[in-house]
Amino acid sequence: MNTFALNQQRPLDVICLGRAGVDLYAREPNQSFNQVSGFERFVGGSPANIAAALAKQGSKVGFISCVSDDGLGDYVSDYLISLGIDVSGIQVDSSGTRTSLAVTEMRPNCPEVVIYRNNAADLALQPQHINEAYIASASVLLVSGTALSTSPSREATLVAMDHARRHGTKVVLDIDYRAYSWESPEASAIYYNIAAALADVVIGNREEFDVLEYLFDKGNQDDDKTAARLLSDTTQLVIIKYGEKGCRAFQKEGSVQQAIFPVEAKKPFGAGDAFAGNLIHALLNQYSLNDALAMGAAAAAINVSGASCSEAMPSTSELFDFMQTYGYQPVREEHHG
């Protein structure tokens, strides 16, 4: 069954909500910060990476966030525009907040990543910034869980999700847990559960679902139990990621598993964003859940073998060429509307 088998055509396929920042990647691989000659600049942040993944596959994408009123904020917005992403939902904040910055080593295992998110601009998003008609103009709203970590972004995100529910816009919650963004494990569990109850799709790794279950089922490692609880409400699809062991997707009818496409990785980050973006694009374009999972896994493999996150998102031809080398050919389902 295709979760996103929608009957209506809307101006936008997906609106992504959450942080968009700047990534500085070390120029030389497998070197420490004090050994590299410098850094290459890219746009990053999980929702921005997902938006890039969707846009490079041809989806019509919008973005909701706040960026700082400076050169880094301009750089982020201009890059998204260059991909054809609608940025009318991006607010420019002049209150002194700053667009987030990540500085990273380029190692396949355990690279050091230094994050600057003090007074982060994206967390200044306010409920009044959320345009109900804009949310209604999209088939899907993709929400990053980090946007729930503090006010006023928390309330703005819940307002957007509520608008989506009332207008038939499917909601995808990417748990995207970053412990440093939250005041306590209890707070993250409370707000992730509120958001999950508004979501059609919930995506995360096992550790992130542990955060979601922190208050009422702490220590649970039974994925079937986790999925069954979520699927008893609004949620139609739960995806639990296991890194190198692939992922498992749960629906009320049962579950399916997807392995990774083995490659030589240059970095560990970016894979989850490539997976989410390509999965959503595939579901919107009438591929089966099995093929959508495979397309997401293939995009993740391509991304980790690249030298950035946003720029390493594959085009449709790059994705299909890669999958063909592994003997996999996705096929669109016939859609009768």
Solvent accessible surface area in square Angstrom, and as a share of the most:
residue,aa,sasa,rsa
1,M,134,0.60
2,N,16,0.08
3,T,6,0.04
4,F,1,0.00
5,A,51,0.39
6,L,28,0.14
7,N,117,0.60
8,Q,72,0.32
9,Q,168,0.75
10,R,41,0.15
11,P,98,0.62
12,L,22,0.11
13,D,32,0.17
14,V,0,0.00
15,I,1,0.00
16,C,0,0.00
17,L,0,0.00
18,G,4,0.04
19,R,20,0.07
20,A,2,0.02
21,G,2,0.02
22,V,3,0.02
23,D,14,0.07
24,L,46,0.23
25,Y,4,0.02
26,A,5,0.04
27,R,127,0.46
28,E,57,0.26
29,P,83,0.52
30,N,86,0.44
31,Q,62,0.28
32,S,30,0.19
33,F,54,0.23
34,N,139,0.71
35,Q,117,0.52
36,V,21,0.12
37,S,83,0.53
38,G,14,0.13
39,F,66,0.27
40,E,78,0.35
41,R,141,0.52
42,F,38,0.16
43,V,2,0.01
44,G,0,0.00
45,G,16,0.15
46,S,6,0.04
47,P,0,0.00
48,A,1,0.01
49,N,7,0.03
50,I,1,0.01
51,A,0,0.00
52,A,0,0.00
53,A,0,0.00
54,L,0,0.00
55,A,17,0.13
56,K,51,0.22
57,Q,11,0.05
58,G,59,0.56
59,S,11,0.07
60,K,98,0.41
61,V,3,0.01
62,G,0,0.00
63,F,0,0.00
64,I,3,0.01
65,S,1,0.00
66,C,2,0.01
67,V,1,0.01
68,S,1,0.00
69,D,84,0.44
70,D,42,0.22
71,G,53,0.51
72,L,71,0.35
73,G,1,0.01
74,D,81,0.42
75,Y,42,0.16
76,V,0,0.00
77,S,18,0.12
78,D,87,0.45
79,Y,30,0.11
80,L,0,0.00
81,I,93,0.47
82,S,84,0.54
83,L,42,0.21
84,G,64,0.62
85,I,6,0.03
86,D,53,0.27
87,V,32,0.19
88,S,82,0.53
89,G,8,0.07
90,I,21,0.10
91,Q,51,0.23
92,V,89,0.51
93,D,26,0.13
94,S,89,0.57
95,S,89,0.57
96,G,40,0.38
97,T,11,0.06
98,R,136,0.50
99,T,9,0.05
100,S,10,0.07
101,L,42,0.21
102,A,15,0.12
103,V,23,0.13
104,T,4,0.03
105,E,9,0.04
106,M,12,0.05
107,R,66,0.24
108,P,48,0.30
109,N,113,0.58
110,C,126,0.75
111,P,19,0.12
112,E,92,0.41
113,V,58,0.33
114,V,50,0.29
115,I,66,0.33
116,Y,120,0.45
117,R,33,0.12
118,N,131,0.67
119,N,98,0.50
120,A,6,0.05
121,A,1,0.00
122,D,9,0.05
123,L,29,0.14
124,A,18,0.14
125,L,2,0.01
126,Q,61,0.27
127,P,46,0.29
128,Q,135,0.60
129,H,48,0.22
130,I,14,0.07
131,N,84,0.43
132,E,66,0.30
133,A,74,0.57
134,Y,34,0.13
135,I,0,0.00
136,A,26,0.20
137,S,25,0.16
138,A,0,0.00
139,S,7,0.05
140,V,0,0.00
141,L,1,0.00
142,L,0,0.00
143,V,0,0.00
144,S,2,0.01
145,G,0,0.00
146,T,2,0.01
147,A,5,0.04
148,L,0,0.00
149,S,2,0.01
150,T,48,0.28
151,S,62,0.40
152,P,47,0.30
153,S,1,0.01
154,R,23,0.08
155,E,70,0.31
156,A,0,0.00
157,T,0,0.00
158,L,36,0.18
159,V,48,0.27
160,A,0,0.00
161,M,0,0.00
162,D,64,0.33
163,H,25,0.11
164,A,0,0.00
165,R,82,0.30
166,R,137,0.50
167,H,64,0.29
168,G,43,0.42
169,T,3,0.02
170,K,37,0.16
171,V,0,0.00
172,V,1,0.00
173,L,0,0.00
174,D,11,0.05
175,I,0,0.00
176,D,6,0.03
177,Y,52,0.20
178,R,82,0.30
179,A,64,0.50
180,Y,125,0.47
181,S,22,0.14
182,W,21,0.07
183,E,142,0.64
184,S,35,0.23
185,P,61,0.38
186,E,74,0.33
187,A,8,0.06
188,S,0,0.00
189,A,0,0.00
190,I,81,0.41
191,Y,54,0.21
192,Y,0,0.00
193,N,35,0.18
194,I,75,0.38
195,A,0,0.00
196,A,2,0.02
197,A,45,0.35
198,L,41,0.20
199,A,0,0.00
200,D,3,0.02
201,V,2,0.01
202,V,0,0.00
203,I,0,0.00
204,G,0,0.00
205,N,51,0.26
206,R,21,0.08
207,E,115,0.52
208,E,16,0.07
209,F,0,0.00
210,D,45,0.23
211,V,22,0.13
212,L,0,0.00
213,E,4,0.02
214,Y,59,0.22
215,L,92,0.46
216,F,100,0.41
217,D,34,0.17
218,K,143,0.61
219,G,64,0.62
220,N,18,0.09
221,Q,116,0.52
222,D,71,0.37
223,D,22,0.11
224,D,74,0.39
225,K,109,0.46
226,T,0,0.00
227,A,2,0.02
228,A,63,0.49
229,R,89,0.32
230,L,9,0.04
231,L,11,0.06
232,S,92,0.59
233,D,86,0.45
234,T,41,0.24
235,T,2,0.01
236,Q,52,0.23
237,L,0,0.00
238,V,0,0.00
239,I,0,0.00
240,I,0,0.00
241,K,38,0.16
242,Y,64,0.24
243,G,58,0.56
244,E,148,0.66
245,K,174,0.74
246,G,9,0.08
247,C,7,0.04
248,R,50,0.18
249,A,1,0.01
250,F,8,0.03
251,Q,19,0.09
252,K,138,0.58
253,E,125,0.56
254,G,41,0.40
255,S,47,0.30
256,V,45,0.26
257,Q,140,0.62
258,Q,32,0.14
259,A,67,0.52
260,I,71,0.36
261,F,16,0.07
262,P,90,0.56
263,V,56,0.32
264,E,155,0.69
265,A,35,0.27
266,K,101,0.43
267,K,0,0.00
268,P,64,0.40
269,F,49,0.20
270,G,8,0.07
271,A,26,0.20
272,G,27,0.26
273,D,18,0.09
274,A,0,0.00
275,F,10,0.04
276,A,1,0.01
277,G,0,0.00
278,N,1,0.00
279,L,1,0.01
280,I,1,0.01
281,H,18,0.08
282,A,0,0.00
283,L,1,0.00
284,L,25,0.12
285,N,37,0.19
286,Q,29,0.13
287,Y,18,0.07
288,S,28,0.18
289,L,10,0.05
290,N,80,0.41
291,D,20,0.10
292,A,0,0.00
293,L,1,0.01
294,A,0,0.00
295,M,3,0.01
296,G,0,0.00
297,A,11,0.08
298,A,0,0.00
299,A,0,0.00
300,A,15,0.12
301,A,7,0.05
302,I,33,0.17
303,N,0,0.00
304,V,18,0.11
305,S,37,0.24
306,G,15,0.15
307,A,61,0.47
308,S,3,0.02
309,C,4,0.03
310,S,0,0.00
311,E,85,0.38
312,A,18,0.14
313,M,5,0.02
314,P,1,0.01
315,S,37,0.24
316,T,56,0.32
317,S,72,0.46
318,E,96,0.43
319,L,0,0.00
320,F,46,0.19
321,D,87,0.45
322,F,37,0.15
323,M,0,0.00
324,Q,115,0.51
325,T,112,0.65
326,Y,91,0.35
327,G,72,0.69
328,Y,63,0.24
329,Q,100,0.44
330,P,8,0.05
331,V,101,0.58
332,R,142,0.52
333,E,73,0.33
334,E,141,0.63
335,H,81,0.36
336,H,153,0.68
337,G,71,0.69
